[in-house]
Amino acid sequence: MGAGKRGVLTAAVTVVCAVTVLAVPGTAFAAPTPPPDPGTTASVTVVTSDVELEAVRKKLDKLYRAAAKATDEYNAAEEKARQQTAQVVRLAKKIVEGREKLDDLKDRAGAAAAAQYRGGGLPPEARLVLSDDPQDFLDGAGRVRQEQHAAKGMLGEMTRTQRDLEEYAEDAREQMRKLEAGRKVKAAAQKRVERQIEAAEKLEAELEQEEKERLARLERQAAARAQATWLSSGVLDELTSKATAQGREAVAYATAQIGKPYQWGAEGPNTFDCSGLTSQAWLAAGKTIPRTSQMQWQHLKRVDVEDMRPGDLIIYWADASHVGMYVGDGVMVHAPRPGRTVTLAGAGSMPILGVVRPDPGAE
């Protein structure tokens, strides 16, 4: 192993924690390489121990979790941008309609003024007083009242329309300000995602193929230990709920994506991130749910782990930065992280924050 590579692994060990703390039961350790005999020129092969690789695994896990959190921020900003753009479009439509209405009212007001001009420029009241016929006077009085009422109504409508136009314009400007602020949030989140993933990929690139294989084995062992601990709690003994019709459709969609690559910010059809998979699965089942794992945790109905049924979403980590879909028998389907594909995994293979249900009212 070169000096640069050795430095990266040593740094990973230092960043995560002391080597003695990282040791786990059942982990095999490489025997120390004996020093060469004095005077010999034989080269020494530096062996990366499983302890060091475990430190790398934890460092990678930390980096990818940070990337997942930033991805959630990016997705949330993207969702808000879509909503605000749609609102701007609706407001723009109202502004166009309001202007057309105002132009029509002005045309009608102009027509009334023209009619008065054709009457000699006298207001209706004056023409009425000059009438010699009593019946014409009575009929004219009624028309004057109607015209006065219509004129007041038209003036009031013009005032309201003008006020509405000003409010629509101000709302549109506010939505545009929010949209611009959201773009900045999204751009910052994108940079954080890319930075974390780049650091993780650089760390993995320093490993030899054999070390990558051992690292993958350590990842599987860590997941298996977490799943065994979760199962030993007896949680499956209490799971009796069956999937709803929509839940079965959501599970069918999610499991049909197995093998497709993870891509942060993706919602299919060829790549997915974790919440992109779950939100699209439920959309395919006819139910629109929030886009991000954090929003799913915040807005969907929470249920006890012991009551979860296939189709429910399992939210992971204290910051709700990951989500998978429960499929039954203690297994969930999820899009894990960059470099991985949609796959099945133990429902308890990561720390569970809680469970949410997209279709709480369904039997």
C-alpha positions in Angstrom: 0.0 0.0 0.0 1.4 3.4 -1.0 2.0 6.2 1.5 -0.9 8.3 0.3 -3.3 5.4 0.6 -2.0 4.5 4.1 -2.5 8.1 5.1 -6.1 8.1 4.0 -6.9 4.9 6.0 -5.0 6.2 9.0 -7.0 9.5 8.8 -10.2 7.6 8.6 -9.3 5.7 11.7 -8.5 8.9 13.6 -11.7 10.7 12.5 -14.1 7.9 13.5 -12.7 6.8 16.8 -9.8 5.0 18.5 -9.0 1.5 17.0 -9.6 -0.2 20.3 -13.2 1.1 20.4 -13.8 -0.1 16.9 -13.1 -3.8 17.5 -16.3 -5.9 17.2 -16.9 -9.4 18.4 -16.2 -12.1 15.8 -14.0 -9.9 13.6 -10.9 -11.4 12.3 -7.7 -9.4 12.6 -4.7 -9.7 10.3 -1.5 -10.9 12.0 1.2 -8.2 12.3 3.8 -8.3 9.6 7.2 -9.3 11.1 10.0 -6.8 10.5 12.5 -7.8 7.9 15.9 -9.2 9.0 18.6 -6.6 9.3 20.5 -6.1 6.2 17.9 -7.6 3.9 16.3 -5.7 1.0 13.0 -7.7 1.0 9.9 -5.4 0.7 7.2 -5.3 3.4 3.5 -5.7 2.4 1.4 -3.5 4.6 -1.8 -5.3 5.5 -5.0 -3.3 6.2 -6.6 -4.9 9.1 -10.4 -5.5 9.5 -10.2 -3.0 12.4 -9.0 -0.3 10.0 -11.6 -1.3 7.4 -14.3 -1.1 10.0 -13.2 2.4 10.7 -13.4 3.1 6.9 -16.9 1.6 6.9 -18.1 3.8 9.7 -16.5 6.9 8.0 -18.2 6.0 4.7 -21.5 5.5 6.5 -21.1 8.9 8.1 -20.3 10.5 4.7 -23.2 8.9 2.9 -25.7 9.7 5.7 -24.6 13.4 5.4 -25.2 13.1 1.7 -28.6 11.6 2.3 -29.6 14.5 4.6 -28.4 17.0 2.0 -30.3 15.1 -0.6 -33.5 15.5 1.5 -32.9 19.2 1.7 -32.3 19.4 -2.1 -35.5 17.3 -2.8 -37.5 19.6 -0.4 -36.3 22.7 -2.1 -37.1 21.1 -5.5 -40.6 20.3 -4.4 -41.2 23.8 -3.0 -39.9 25.2 -6.3 -42.4 23.2 -8.2 -45.3 24.4 -6.0 -44.2 28.0 -6.1 -43.8 27.9 -9.9 -47.3 26.5 -10.2 -48.6 29.3 -7.9 -46.8 31.9 -10.0 -48.5 30.5 -13.1 -51.9 30.6 -11.4 -51.4 34.2 -10.3 -50.2 35.2 -13.8 -53.4 33.7 -15.2 -55.5 35.7 -12.7 -53.6 38.9 -13.6 -54.4 38.3 -17.3 -58.0 37.6 -16.6 -58.2 40.7 -14.3 -56.7 43.0 -16.9 -59.2 41.7 -19.5 -62.1 42.3 -17.1 -60.8 45.8 -16.3 -60.5 46.6 -20.0 -64.1 45.4 -20.5 -65.3 47.6 -17.6 -63.5 50.6 -19.0 -65.0 50.0 -22.5 -68.5 49.9 -20.9 -67.8 53.1 -19.0 -66.6 54.7 -22.2 -69.8 53.6 -24.0 -71.9 55.2 -21.2 -70.0 58.5 -21.5 -70.4 58.4 -25.3 -74.2 57.9 -24.9 -74.3 60.9 -22.6 -72.5 63.0 -25.2 -75.0 62.0 -27.8 -77.7 63.2 -25.5 -76.3 66.7 -25.7 -73.9 66.4 -22.9 -76.7 66.8 -20.3 -76.8 64.4 -17.4 -79.9 62.1 -17.3 -81.4 64.1 -14.4 -81.3 67.3 -16.3 -83.0 65.7 -19.4 -85.6 64.3 -17.1 -86.5 67.7 -15.6 -87.0 69.1 -19.2 -89.5 66.5 -20.1 -93.1 67.7 -20.8 -94.8 64.3 -20.7 -95.6 63.1 -17.1 -95.4 59.4 -18.2 -92.1 60.0 -19.8 -91.0 61.7 -16.6 -92.1 58.6 -14.5 -90.5 56.2 -17.0 -87.4 58.3 -17.1 -87.1 58.5 -13.4 -87.0 54.7 -13.2 -84.3 54.5 -15.9 -82.2 57.1 -14.2 -82.3 55.1 -11.0 -81.2 52.0 -12.9 -78.5 53.8 -14.7 -77.2 55.4 -11.5 -77.2 51.9 -9.8 -75.4 50.4 -12.8 -72.9 53.2 -12.8 -72.1 52.7 -9.1 -71.9 49.0 -9.5 -69.5 49.3 -12.5 -67.4 51.8 -10.6 -67.2 49.5 -7.5 -66.4 46.5 -9.7 -63.6 48.5 -11.4 -62.2 49.4 -8.0 -62.3 45.8 -6.8 -60.8 44.5 -10.0 -57.9 47.0 -9.7 -57.4 46.1 -6.1 -57.3 42.4 -7.0 -54.8 43.0 -9.7 -52.5 44.8 -7.3 -52.8 41.9 -4.8 -52.2 39.3 -7.4 -49.1 41.2 -8.6 -47.7 41.5 -5.1 -48.4 37.8 -4.4 -46.6 36.9 -7.6 -43.6 39.0 -6.6 -43.5 37.3 -3.2 -43.6 33.9 -4.8 -40.8 34.9 -7.2 -38.7 36.0 -4.2 -39.4 32.7 -2.5 -38.6 30.8 -5.7 -35.2 32.6 -5.9 -34.4 31.9 -2.3 -35.4 28.3 -2.9 -33.0 28.0 -5.8 -30.2 29.2 -3.5 -31.1 26.6 -0.9 -31.2 23.9 -3.6 -27.9 24.9 -5.1 -26.2 24.8 -1.6 -27.7 21.4 -0.8 -26.5 20.1 -4.2 -23.0 21.2 -3.4 -23.1 19.5 0.0 -24.4 16.3 -1.6 -21.7 16.3 -4.2 -19.0 17.1 -1.7 -19.9 14.3 0.6 -20.3 11.7 -2.2 -16.9 12.8 -3.7 -15.2 12.4 -0.3 -16.7 8.9 0.1 -15.8 7.8 -3.4 -12.3 9.1 -3.0 -11.9 7.1 0.3 -13.2 3.9 -1.4 -11.0 4.4 -4.4 -7.9 4.1 -2.2 -8.8 0.5 -1.4 -7.6 -2.5 -3.3 -10.2 -4.9 -4.7 -9.6 -7.4 -2.0 -10.1 -4.7 0.6 -13.3 -3.5 -1.1 -14.6 -7.1 -0.9 -13.8 -7.3 2.8 -15.4 -3.9 3.4 -18.6 -5.1 1.7 -18.5 -8.1 4.0 -18.1 -5.9 7.1 -21.1 -3.9 5.8 -23.2 -7.0 5.5 -22.1 -8.2 9.0 -23.0 -4.8 10.6 -26.5 -5.0 8.9 -26.9 -8.6 10.0 -26.0 -7.8 13.6 -28.5 -4.9 13.6 -31.2 -7.1 12.1 -30.6 -9.9 14.6 -30.8 -7.5 17.5 -34.1 -6.1 16.1 -35.6 -9.5 15.6 -34.5 -10.7 19.1 -36.8 -8.0 20.5 -39.7 -10.2 19.4 -41.1 -7.4 17.2 -42.2 -9.9 14.5 -44.2 -11.8 17.0 -46.7 -8.9 17.1 -46.9 -8.3 13.4 -50.3 -9.5 12.2 -51.6 -6.7 10.0 -52.0 -7.5 6.3 -51.4 -5.2 3.4 -54.3 -3.1 2.0 -55.0 -3.2 -1.7 -53.1 0.0 -2.2 -50.3 -1.2 0.0 -49.9 -4.3 -2.2 -49.7 -2.2 -5.3 -47.1 0.1 -3.7 -45.0 -2.9 -2.6 -45.3 -4.5 -6.1 -44.0 -1.2 -7.7 -41.2 -0.8 -5.2 -40.0 -4.5 -5.5 -40.2 -4.3 -9.3 -37.4 -1.6 -9.2 -34.9 -4.0 -7.5 -31.6 -3.8 -9.3 -32.0 -0.2 -10.5 -29.2 2.2 -9.5 -29.4 4.7 -6.7 -29.2 8.3 -7.9 -29.7 11.2 -5.5 -32.6 13.4 -6.4 -34.1 10.8 -8.7 -37.7 9.6 -8.9 -37.4 7.0 -11.6 -38.1 5.4 -13.8 -34.5 4.2 -14.3 -32.9 5.5 -11.1 -34.1 6.4 -7.6 -33.1 7.8 -4.3 -34.7 6.4 -1.1 -37.7 8.8 -0.9 -38.1 8.9 -4.6 -38.7 5.2 -4.6 -41.3 5.3 -1.8 -43.1 8.3 -3.1 -43.3 6.9 -6.6 -44.4 3.5 -5.3 -47.4 5.1 -3.5 -48.1 7.3 -6.5 -48.3 4.2 -8.6 -50.8 2.9 -6.1 -53.0 6.0 -6.5 -51.8 7.9 -3.4 -49.8 11.1 -3.4 -47.4 11.4 -0.4 -44.7 13.9 0.5 -41.5 13.7 -1.6 -38.8 13.5 1.1 -38.2 11.1 4.0 -38.3 14.0 6.5 -41.6 15.3 5.1 -43.0 11.7 5.1 -42.1 11.5 8.7 -43.6 14.8 9.6 -46.9 14.6 7.6 -47.9 10.9 7.4 -49.7 9.1 10.2 -47.3 7.4 12.6 -48.0 3.8 13.7 -46.2 1.6 16.2 -43.5 -0.7 14.8 -45.5 -3.6 16.2 -48.5 -2.6 14.1 -46.8 -2.0 10.7 -48.1 -3.7 7.6 -46.7 -4.1 4.1 -46.6 -0.8 2.3 -45.9 1.2 5.5 -42.7 3.3 5.4 -39.9 2.8 7.9 -38.1 6.0 8.7 -34.4 5.6 9.7 -31.9 7.6 11.7 -32.7 10.4 14.2 -32.7 13.0 11.4 -35.2 11.0 9.3 -32.7 11.0 6.5 -33.5 7.5 5.1 -36.7 5.6 4.3 -37.6 2.1 3.2 -40.9 0.3 2.5 -41.9 -2.7 4.6 -42.7 -5.7 2.5 -43.4 -8.3 5.2 -41.5 -11.0 7.1 -39.1 -8.5 8.7 -37.9 -7.3 5.3 -38.0 -3.9 3.6 -37.1 -2.6 0.1 -35.1 0.6 -0.3 -32.6 2.5 -2.4 -29.6 2.5 -0.1 -27.0 5.0 -1.3 -24.7 6.0 -4.2 -23.0 3.0 -5.7 -25.8 0.7 -4.7 -29.0 -0.5 -6.3 -32.6 -0.9 -5.1 -32.6 -4.0 -2.9 -34.2 -5.9 -0.1 -32.8 -5.6 3.4 -33.6 -6.4 7.0 -36.1 -3.9 8.3 -34.0 -3.6 11.4 -30.7 -3.3 9.7 -30.5 0.4 10.5 -31.7 2.4 13.5 -35.4 2.9 13.2 -36.9 6.3 14.0 -40.4 5.2 13.4 -43.1 4.0 11.0 -45.6 6.0 9.0 -48.7 4.9 7.1 -49.7 6.5 3.8 -53.2 4.9 3.8 -54.3 5.0 7.4 -58.0 5.0 6.5 -57.9 1.8 4.4 -58.9 -1.6 5.6 
